[in-house]
Amino acid sequence: MVYKFRYRGNDIFVPTTQELNNHIHSWNAITNKPSSFTPSSHSHSFNSLTENLAPYNPSNHSHNYATWLGAQYASGTEWLGFYNKYGGTRKGWIWHNGKPSLYITNEADNNIYMETSTGELRLYSTAADGCFNFRTSLSTFWFAQAVSVPSLINRSKELYKSNIVEYKNAWNIVKNSKIYEYNLKDELDNDIDQKHYGFIIERETLKEIIAGNGEGVDIYSISSLNWLATQELIQELENQKKEIEELKHMVYEFEK
């Protein structure tokens, strides 16, 4: 319904509220339309999207290097692998086999490098009785048992030390510390029957050569004490040689 009335000689037509709410305009009848419609910032949940693809297959492409998660090479294990390219050859992997151990394996060549540009690289065990064991596939090289290096350097500059006094009587320490023959339990467990020779902390090992943690001996202290004991032995031999020469001279004078 439309209401009509006259105002200053003109006919005025006024639609009702209902007609205003129900009327429509064609797109072409609208003037001053914008050329583009930029949406405001918003988001959509995945489930609200229509015609979504599952799964999402990437277009053909390649990578120089790639990582891979899964059990392709080790059934029953979880691992992270490193490849030369997508779908290429695995060069190494980090994995565990369900046991409380983590393995790092290099399949590309013979080396694994751990490097830091500044500071120091630390391997730390939080276990009270923990230790680091490095071995070959033959189980013949363990850090807890044997170390093979071109040269072992002990820091010995004065700036690292305090309470410095000259030590004497190393001969007595060498004389009173016993050396034992024994097998290592880890080697016996791996069918290696090799005899070793050394100290037993609980048996006549003097405190001067026991390492700070009480689990082993201080090799640098042992080497230094042996050096000093050798010096003391040389001095003793020189004194005896001098006494012998004096006695020989006394005998010579007596027999004249």
C-alpha positions in Angstrom: 0.0 0.0 0.0 1.1 3.5 -0.9 0.0 6.7 0.8 -0.6 9.8 -1.3 -0.9 13.4 -0.2 -0.3 16.8 -1.7 2.3 19.2 -0.6 2.6 22.7 -2.2 0.8 21.5 -5.3 2.8 18.3 -5.7 1.6 14.7 -5.3 3.8 12.8 -2.8 3.7 9.0 -2.7 5.0 7.3 0.5 5.3 3.5 0.7 4.5 1.7 3.9 7.3 0.2 6.1 6.5 -3.3 5.0 6.9 -2.4 1.4 10.3 -0.8 2.2 11.4 -4.0 3.8 10.3 -6.3 1.0 11.4 -4.4 -2.1 14.4 -5.3 -4.2 16.7 -3.7 -6.8 18.3 -5.3 -9.8 22.2 -5.1 -9.9 22.1 -2.9 -13.0 19.7 -0.5 -11.3 22.3 0.2 -8.5 24.5 3.2 -9.2 27.9 4.2 -7.8 29.0 0.6 -7.3 32.7 -0.1 -6.2 34.8 -1.8 -8.8 36.2 -4.4 -6.3 35.2 -5.7 -2.9 38.2 -6.2 -0.4 37.2 -8.5 2.5 38.0 -7.4 6.0 40.4 -9.6 8.0 38.7 -12.8 9.0 39.3 -16.6 9.4 37.6 -19.9 8.6 37.7 -23.2 10.4 38.7 -26.1 8.2 35.3 -27.8 8.7 33.5 -24.6 7.5 35.2 -24.7 4.1 33.3 -26.4 1.3 35.0 -28.4 -1.5 38.1 -28.9 0.5 40.6 -31.5 -0.7 41.6 -34.5 1.4 44.4 -35.4 1.2 46.4 -32.4 -0.2 48.7 -33.6 -2.9 51.5 -31.2 -3.6 52.4 -30.3 -7.2 55.6 -31.8 -8.7 58.7 -30.3 -7.1 62.1 -31.2 -5.6 64.3 -30.4 -2.6 68.1 -30.5 -2.3 67.7 -32.0 1.2 64.8 -33.6 3.0 63.8 -35.1 6.3 61.5 -38.0 6.8 59.6 -39.4 9.7 58.5 -43.0 9.8 59.6 -46.7 10.0 60.5 -47.3 6.4 64.0 -48.7 7.2 63.5 -50.0 10.7 60.3 -51.8 11.5 59.1 -51.2 15.0 61.2 -48.1 15.6 60.7 -44.4 15.5 63.2 -42.3 13.7 64.0 -39.0 11.9 65.9 -39.5 8.7 68.0 -37.2 6.5 68.0 -37.5 2.7 70.0 -36.1 -0.2 66.7 -35.1 -1.8 62.9 -35.7 -1.6 62.4 -39.4 -2.1 66.1 -39.9 -2.5 68.8 -41.8 -0.5 68.9 -41.6 3.2 72.2 -40.3 4.5 71.7 -40.6 8.3 69.0 -40.9 11.0 68.3 -40.3 14.6 66.2 -43.2 16.2 65.4 -45.3 19.2 64.1 -48.9 19.3 61.7 -48.7 22.1 64.5 -48.9 24.7 65.7 -45.9 26.8 68.4 -45.1 24.3 68.8 -42.6 21.5 71.0 -43.5 18.4 72.6 -41.3 15.8 73.6 -43.2 12.7 75.6 -41.8 9.7 75.1 -43.8 6.5 76.8 -41.3 4.1 80.5 -41.8 5.1 82.6 -42.6 8.1 82.4 -39.4 10.2 79.9 -37.7 12.5 80.8 -34.1 13.5 79.6 -32.1 16.4 80.8 -28.5 16.2 80.4 -25.2 18.0 81.8 -21.9 16.8 82.2 -20.4 20.3 82.3 -21.8 23.8 82.6 -25.5 24.4 80.7 -28.7 23.4 79.5 -30.7 26.4 78.1 -34.2 26.7 76.4 -34.4 30.1 74.8 -37.3 32.0 72.4 -36.5 34.8 72.7 -40.0 36.3 74.7 -40.2 39.5 76.7 -43.2 38.2 76.5 -42.2 34.5 79.5 -42.4 32.2 80.2 -42.0 28.5 81.1 -45.1 26.5 82.4 -44.9 23.0 83.1 -48.2 21.2 83.6 -49.7 17.8 81.5 -52.4 16.3 83.9 -55.0 17.9 83.2 -53.5 21.4 86.9 -53.0 21.9 86.9 -49.2 22.5 85.1 -47.9 25.4 85.6 -44.4 26.9 85.0 -45.8 30.4 87.8 -48.4 29.8 90.2 -47.2 27.2 91.0 -44.0 25.3 93.1 -43.7 22.2 94.3 -40.3 21.2 97.4 -38.9 19.5 98.2 -36.8 22.5 96.5 -36.2 25.8 97.2 -32.7 27.1 96.7 -31.8 30.7 96.4 -28.1 31.6 99.4 -27.3 33.7 99.9 -23.6 33.6 100.2 -21.8 37.0 97.2 -19.6 36.2 95.0 -22.7 36.6 96.3 -23.7 40.0 96.4 -22.5 43.6 98.0 -23.7 47.0 101.2 -24.6 45.1 103.9 -26.4 47.2 106.7 -28.6 46.2 106.0 -32.3 46.8 108.5 -34.8 48.0 108.6 -38.5 49.0 106.8 -39.8 45.9 108.9 -43.0 46.2 106.9 -43.9 49.3 103.5 -43.5 47.4 104.8 -45.7 44.6 106.0 -48.3 47.1 102.8 -48.5 49.1 100.2 -48.7 46.3 99.5 -52.1 45.0 98.9 -53.1 41.4 96.4 -55.9 40.5 95.6 -58.1 37.6 91.9 -58.2 36.6 89.3 -58.6 33.9 86.7 -55.9 33.0 83.1 -57.1 33.5 81.9 -55.3 30.3 84.5 -57.1 28.2 83.6 -60.5 29.8 79.9 -59.8 28.9 81.1 -59.4 25.3 83.2 -62.6 25.4 86.5 -60.6 25.6 88.9 -62.3 28.0 91.7 -59.6 28.2 93.8 -59.1 31.3 94.3 -55.6 32.6 96.7 -54.2 35.3 96.0 -51.3 37.6 94.7 -50.0 40.8 91.7 -51.0 42.8 90.2 -48.0 44.6 89.1 -50.0 47.6 92.5 -51.8 48.0 95.6 -50.0 49.2 95.2 -47.1 46.7 96.5 -43.9 48.4 94.3 -40.8 48.3 97.0 -38.8 46.5 96.2 -40.6 43.2 92.4 -41.1 43.5 90.4 -38.8 41.2 88.0 -36.2 42.7 84.8 -38.3 42.2 86.3 -41.3 43.9 85.5 -43.6 40.9 89.0 -43.8 39.4 92.5 -42.6 39.6 94.2 -39.4 38.4 96.5 -40.4 35.5 98.3 -37.0 35.4 99.0 -37.3 39.2 100.3 -40.9 38.7 102.5 -39.8 35.9 103.9 -36.9 37.9 104.5 -39.0 41.0 106.3 -41.6 38.9 108.4 -38.9 37.4 109.3 -37.6 40.9 109.9 -41.1 42.2 112.3 -41.7 39.3 114.1 -38.4 40.2 114.3 -39.5 43.8 115.7 -42.9 42.7 118.3 -41.3 40.5 119.3 -39.1 43.4 119.6 -42.1 45.7 121.7 -44.0 43.1 124.0 -41.0 42.8 124.4 -40.8 46.6 125.2 -44.5 46.7 127.7 -44.1 43.9 129.4 -41.3 45.8 129.5 -43.4 49.0 130.9 -46.3 47.1 133.7 -44.1 45.6 134.4 -42.8 49.1 134.6 -46.3 50.6 136.8 -47.5 47.7 139.1 -44.6 48.4 139.2 -45.4 52.2 140.0 -49.1 51.4 142.8 -48.0 49.1 144.3 -45.7 51.7 144.0 -48.5 54.4 145.8 -51.0 52.2 148.7 -48.7 51.4 
